[in-house]
């Protein structure tokens, strides 16, 4: 089953405009510091920069630049390279890191995230120059925005008057034709653990930019506190600049905003679609993956861009892993047959073959062997960790069967010290699906975990409890009327911080009841056919339909939250679901089949595959915007106080 959209599927908007905008704005900002300068780039920004500065611009600028400065001393090449031209004259590139800086330039420019540690780094550099009696010009470019706290640090350090500050509002990176990422992995921890709302403005600005470029959104739906705040702030921005989108035809008919904490379960499950497995195994970073020697069958690693341009990957990315090998071997046979056609060719035909087909075949052959190598590597790793047993345990947790057996499996996992992150993930999955652990199990698992992996993990448990990921059931575990009132208070962050014990009451997951209500566990007679999937559950081997995707499906069917009141109550979101939009009656019917789904706090490749499947079945096309791509390991690492 290769994924192909219906011939009548709506066209996707062209997101390359976002790359051009970001690139032009950066060049403009660099030109605000005229003359030769050295540029310091934060490591986090290198990969996104790589994606928007096309190689041709980069080389052209570099070559002109090199001719001009033949005598200049060379510097360590920096992977996050970018266009350099005579106008913005970037001489050398440095990575922002804790090393002494050996720049001889009279002008220094810093391209950084708005983080306190970066401000300290810049302050140390400027103050060292002052001590040495050296005067230079300094410019700080914050991406995607600057925060007041950063300016306060510069002031504290006594250098606020010495540096000029600017913002590079680069918050939408197209990773694929239907996927935009804000590349803000810290959003999840900042908001869902610390309750820090500073990125909400960045989200609102990004949505405002999209509606400016692609027309207003006739229909808007959302669920979650963060979604609600982002929506309100975005609406305010639209009202302030009223008229910008007036008269514009909408290109995207629906927008759906969803908080990650509405559905933690999906993000905690092991992924079994190809793209999700590649992410879980090798870590896809900013749309590309580093395949090591075990995949490339050579002595070096290779960085591979994974998107719709890779024709082999495009056909298998949404497939259940069990189908991928068969597909790739069929592809290899077809490729061989195309190569074999050369045998009976005359000179003219051979000339045509070489000039028109050979290059494409060689490229396809290269990609094919890479993906076969990746599959083999995944298989080896999964066999080693007894993946089947793990999946069986996860399915039992999702379905609510053999809870004692699952708990024993987790204990064994901890005792064998398989992996601190994996053990934590399974404990969280057990907790959420069971509405919290009974006190005896909670204490026992926590004690075993700390003894096995070290007491430094103690703070991590406190974080997981605060976020509602790993909680202990209250004695008796039936909420009295008073407790319900308190829990309602607690869910309202504005009510201030009430004790941890009460805050975990507020975050009851009610997973079993929701699962029943939304039919998340499909009942099938016989085997679930993964080759011809019948529903979105195929992304978890037919065992579970992602909750986030089911909610989206239900709301789109109804065009509102009506009839879903009970689901909202169980999700603790009765006050946090909303509908809105411009309600444009003249919206082109083509646009009404395009849906932008915004995941606040991260989105997994399994959810993307499930919604692509839903779109294909219903004649929609989904576009995804996420604060970052996530998976179970990233989720746990964000909550952990022990840095790997």
N, C-alpha and C positions, 0 to 999 in steps of 0.2 A: 504493500500500500504506500506508494509515494504520494506526497502531499501536493495536490494541484488545486488551485482555486478555480471555481466555476468560470466558464468563459464570460458570464455576465457579472462577475465580481467587480465592484467599483474600483476605479483607479486610485492609487495612493497619492497624497500630496508630495511634492518634491521638497525634501528636507535639505537638499544641498545648499539652499539659500542660507540656512542657519550657519553652515560652515563658513560661507563667504562673509557673512556679517561679522562673525567672531574674528575671522582673520583680519578683515579690514579695520575693525575697531582696535585690535591689538597693534597693528602697524601704525595707526593714527596716534595711539598713546605713546609708542616708542619715539615717534617723530616729535613729540612734545619736548623731548630732551635732545635738541639738535646736536649733531656732531658724533664723533666716535665714542662708543660706550661699551662697557662690559655688562653682560646680563646674567643675573643669578636666578636660577629657576628651582622652585621646590620640586622634590622628587615626584610628589603626587600629581603634578601638573604636566609632567613630561609626556606620559602616554596620551592624554587628551590633546596635547599640543601636536604631537606626531600625527594625530588623526585629521587635524584641520589644515596643517601646513603641507600642501601637496609637494611631492618630491621635486617636481619640475621647477616650481618657484624656488624651492630651497636650493637646488643645485645652481640655478641661474644666478640667484643672488649671491650664493657662496663663491661661484667662480669669478664674477665681477669683483667681488669683495677681495678674493685672494690676490688677483692681479694688482689691485690697488695697494695692498699691504704686504707685498712680498717679503719685506724686511721684518715684519712684526713677528715676535716670538710666538711659537705655537703653544696651544694650550691643550689640556686633556680634552679629547672630544666628548661631547655630551650627548647621550642617546636621544634625549628629548629635543632634537634639533628643530630649527624653525627658519623661515625665510629671512634672509638678510640682504639688504640692498643698499645702494648708495644713499638713499634718503634716510633710512633709519640706522644705517651703519653700526650694526652690532658687531663688535670685534671678537670678543671671546665669550664663551658660555661656561658658566660654572654651576655646579649643583649646590643647593643650600644644604650644607652639612657641617657637623662640628669639627671643622678643620681650619687651621689658620689660612687666611686668604692672601694670595700673592698677586693681586691685581695691580698693574701699573697705570691703569686708565684714570683719567681725570673725572670720569663720570661713571657712576655705578647705578644700575637699575635692578630692582628686585621684583620678581614675579612670584607672588606667594598667596597661599590661603590665609584667611584672616585668623591666625592663631597666635596666642601669646608668645609661644616659644620662638616663633619667627621674628617677633618684634624684639625679643631679647637678643637674638642673633644679630639683627641689623644694628641695634643699639651698641652692642659690644664692638662691632666693626667701626661705627662712626666715632665712638668714644676713643678707640685705639688710635684712629687718625688724628683726633684732636690732641691726644697726648703727644703724638709724634710731630705735632705742629703742621699737619698736612691738611690742605683744604681741597675738597672735591665736591662735586654735585651729586646728590642722592635722590633717587626717585623710587617710591614704592608703589607697585601696581597690585592691588588686591583683587583676587578672583574667587567667587563671583561678586562679592561685595565687601565693603569694609565695615567693621564693627566699631562702635564707640570705644569698647574695651581696649582695642588695639591702639587707638589714638591716645588713650589714657596712659598706656604703658610707655609709649614714645615720649609723652610729656613727663612721666615719672623719671624716665631715664635721662631727661634733659636734652633730648635731641629733636623735639617736635618742630622746632623752628628751622632745623637743618635739613629736613627731608620734605619733598613734595609728595603728596599722596593722590592716587587715582584709583578708579574702579574699572575692572574689565568684566563686564556683565556676561561672562561666558558660562551659561548654566544649562545649555541644551546641546548635547553632543549626539549627532545621529550615529548610532552604532550599526544600524541596518536600515533597509527601506521602511520597516515598520516599527523600529525601536529607537527611542530617544532616551538618553541617560543624563542625569544631572551630575553623575560621578561624585556624589557626596555620601560615601559609605558611613561617615560619622553621624549623618542625620539620624540614623536609627537609635544609637545610644544617647545622643544629645536630647532627642525628644522623648523617646519611650522609656528611658531610664532616668535621665536627669530632669525631665520636664522643661528643658530649655527650648524656648520658642523662637530662637533667633533665625532659624532657616525658613520659617514660614513666609517671611517677606520674599525670600529668594524664590520660593515656589510660586507665590502670587505674581511676581515679576515675570517668571518664565511663562505662566499661563497667559499673562497679558500680552507678552510678545507673540505667542502662538495665535491669539485671537486677532492681533494686529496684522499678522502676515497671512493668515489663512481664513480670515473672516470670523464672525461671531459664532458661538455654539448655540443652536436653537434649543437643545435639551441638555439639562445638566442634572446629574444625580450624585449623591455622595453619602458616605457613611464613615463615622469616626470623628473624634474631637479635632484632630489635626486637619482632616478634610474640611470640616465645617469652618474652622478659623481661616484656612487658606482660601476657601471660597469667598468668605466675607471680605477679606483683604483684597482679593482679586477684583471683586465687584466694586469696591471703593476706588480702586485704580481705574477701572473702566469708566466709572461715573465722573471722576476727576478729569479724564481726558475724553469726555463724551464727544462723539462725532468722528473719532478715528476709524471706527468700524462701521459707522452709519452707511447704509446703502451698499455695503459689501455683501456679496453673495457668500453664504456659509459653504466652506468646503467639507467640514466635518460636522455631521449632524448631531452627534451625542458625545458628551464627555462624562466620565464616571470617575469620581475620586474615592479612593479607598485606603483606610489606615491599615498598616501591617498588623496591628494588634487585634483587628477584627478576626483575623485568621492566622494564628501562629502554627496550627497543626500542619498545614500544607508545607510551610517553610521548614518544618522539622523533619519531614519524611525524606528517606533516601530517594534520589531521583533515578528513574529507569528509562527516560527518553534519552536519545543519543546526546543531544546538546547538554542536557542536565548532567548526564554521567561524565561527559568530558569536563564540565565545570567542577563537579565534585572530585574528580580524579586529578586533573591537571591545573585547575583554576584558570578560568577565562578572565583576562584582565583587560578592560577597556576594548572588548571586542576581538582581542587576539589571544593566542595561547602559545606557550613555549613547549614544544614537543622535544623531549630529551632524546639521547642516542638510542634508547630502547624502542622508540617509535620510528625514528628516521633511519634506523639500520646503518648508521654511520657513526663517526666518533664525535659528531658535534650536534648541538641543539639547533632547533629551527623555530623562528617566530612565525606563526601562521595566522593570517587574518581570517576569522570565521564569519562570513556573511553570505548574502544571496549571490554574490559574484562567484563564489566557489560552487560550481555547478554540482559537484558530487555531494558536498556538505548540504547544500540546499535541499537535496532530495531525501536526505536521511536525518536531518536535524530533529524533526518532530516524531520520528519513528520510535516505537518501543525497541529497546536494544536487541530483543530476541529476533527481530526481523532484519537487523542491519547487515549481519554477515552474509545472509542469503542474497540480499540486494547487491552488496559489493562484489560478490563472486560472479553474479549474473552480469554486472557492469564490466567486470574484467574480461569475461568471455566475449561480450559485444565489442569491446575495445580491440581485442585480439583479432576478431573477425574483420574489423575495419583496417587494421594493419595488414592483414593477409591479402586484402584486395590488391595490393601493389604487385603481387606476383604476375598476374597476366596483363600488366599494363604496357602500352607502347610508350615511346619517348614523350609524346605530347601529353598523354594522360598522366604520366609520371610527373611531368613539369607542373601540371595543374595541381596534382595531389600534394606535391612538396610546397608549392606557393600558397595553397588555400587551406589544406586540411592538416598537414603534418604538425604544425605548431600547436594547434588546438588539441590534437590527439596526445602530443607529448605532455602538454599542461595537464590534461585530464588524467593521464597515466601517473604523473607525479602526485597529483592530489589523491588519486585512488590508493596508491601505495602508502601514502601518509595516513589516510583514514583506516586502512586495513591494519597498519602498525598500531594506531591508537586503539583499535578494537582489541587487538591481541594483548596489548599492555593492560587495558581495563580488565579483560578476562582473567589474566594472571593475578592481578591485584585482588579481584573479587573472589576468585577461587581460594586464594590464600586466607582471606578474612571470613570465609564461609558466608558469602553474601546471601545465599538462599535461606539460611537459618535466620539471619538478621531480618530479611524481608518478611519471613513468616511471623516473627515476633512483632514487627511493626503492624502487620495486618491484624494480628490478634488484638493488639492495643486499639486499633481503629474500630474494630468490630465489637470490642468489649468482651472477648472470650478469654478463657484461661489466664486470668490476670495474675494468679499465683505463679504460673509457669513463666510468664513474662518477667515478673519481678525477680525470680530465680535467675533467669537469663541475664538480666541487668547486673545482678550481684556477681555472677560469674565473670561478666565483662569487666567489672571493677576489680575483682580479685586478681584476674589475669593481667591487669594493667594494660589492656588493649590500647586505649587512647583516652586521655582525660576529656577531650572534646566530645568524642563519640559517646562515652558513658554519660556525660552531662546531658547530651541531646536525648538519649533514651529515657533518662529520668524525667526530663521536661515533657516528653511525649506521654509518658505514663501519667504524670501529674495532670496535664491538661485534659487528656481523654477521660480521666477518672474524677475530674472536678476537684483536684487536690489529693494529696496522699494522706492516708490515715496516719495519725501522729506516730504510731509505732514504726510503720514503714519509713516515714520521713526521717525519723531520728536514726534508724538502723542504716538506711542507704547513705545518709549524710556522713555518719561516723565511718562507715566502710570506705567511702570515697576519700575522706580526708586522711585516713590511715594509709590508703593505697597511693594517693597522688600527692599528699603533702598538705600541711595545715595552712599553707599560704593561699589555698583556694577558699578559705572561709568567707572572705568578703564577696566572692563570686555568688555564694548561696544567698547572701543578703540582697545582691542585685537582682538575681532571678526571682526572688520572692517579691521584691518591689515591682518588678515588671509583670508579675502574675504568671511567670513561666514555670516556676517550681514552688508550689505552695502546700501548706499543711491544712488539712480539713479542720475546721473548728470543732471542739467537742460537741457531739450531738449533731453537728452540721446541719441544723435547720435554722434558718435565719428567723429570729423573732422580729416582731414589727419594729421594735426600736433599732435592732441591728440593720434592718433594711433601710431605715431612715438614715442611719449613720453612714451606711455604705453608699447611699445616694450622695450624701455630702462629700464623702471622700472622693468619689469619682469626679466630682467637680474640683479640678485642680485649684481653682481660684479660692476655694474654701481654706487654702493653706494646708500645711502638712500635718495630718493627724497620724497617730502612731502606726507603725508598720503592721501590727496585728490587725488593725481595722482596715488598712488599705488592701490587704490580701483578701479580706471579705468582699471588697468591692469588685474584685476581678474574678468572680466565679465564671468558669468557662462554659458550663452547661453543654458540653460537647455532645453527650449522648442524645439529649433532647433535641438539639439542633439537627443532629445527624438524622434522627427519625423524621423530623418535620420536613427537612429538605431532601430526604431520600438520598443521602450521600453514600450509603453502602448499597450498591446495586445488588438485587437478588437475581442470580442467574441460575438457570437449570443447566447443569453440565459445565463444560469448560467455557471460559470467556475467550472469544476469538480475537487475539491481538492483531491478527493480520487484517481483519476487517472490523475495526472498532465500531461499537454501536453508540458509545457516549464518551464523555470526557474522562471517565474513570480509567481509560486505557493508559493514561499517563502514570497511573500507579497500579499497573498490571490488572486492571478491572476491579480492584478492591475498594477504591474510594474516589469519589468525585471531589476535586478541590473545592472547599467551602467558599473561598473568595470568588471562584468562577461561577459556582452555582448561584450565589447572591446576584452577581452581575446578570446572569442569564434570566433569573426570575424578574428582576426589575425592568430589564429591557422588554421582556414579554408584556409586562403590565403597563409599561411607560410611567410607572410610579411605584411608591412603596405600599400602595393600598393592597390589603390582603396579606401583608407580611408583618403585621403588627406583633404577632406572637414571636416570630423569628427575631425581630428587633429587640423585644423584651429579653429574650434568652441571650442575645448578644450584648446585653447591657447598653444598647444604643438607641433606646426609644426616643431620647431627646436629640440624638446625634445623626439622624438620617434626614436628608433634605432633597428637594428638587428645585430646579431653577432654570435659567437659560433665557434666551431672548424670545422664545416661543414664536419664531418666525414662520408664519403660515406659507410664505413664498419660498421656503428653503427648497432647493432642487432635490428631487427624489433620490438622485445619485448620492447626495451628501448624507441623506438619512440612513444610508447603509454603511456609513463609516463611523466607527466608534473609537474615541480616544479613551483609554483606561489609564488613570494616573495612580500608581502605587506609591504611597508615602511611607517610607521606611524600608523599601526594597521589594523586589519581585523575583521569583525564581523562573528558571527556564521551563519548568514543568507547567507553571501557570500560563506562560506564553504559549506553549504547545497546545494546552487544553483549549485556550480561547481561539487559537488559530483553527483548531478542529471545529469548534462551535460555529465560528464564522463561515467555514466552508459548508457546514451542514445547513445553515440558515440563510446563506446568501449575503452575509455581512463581511466587512473587513475590519479587523481590530488593529489599532495602532497603540503602542505602549509607551508610556512615559514613566520612568521610575527614578527615584532618588539615587538608586544604585542597583546593580544586579546582586542578589543575595542567594545564599543557600544555608543549610543547617549549620555548617561549620562556621561561616561568617557571622551568623546570628549568635552562636555561642561565644565566639571570640570577642564580639562586641560587648558581651555581658561579663566577660572574664576579667578579673583583676590581675591574672598571672599572664604576662605577655610571653607568647611562645618564642 
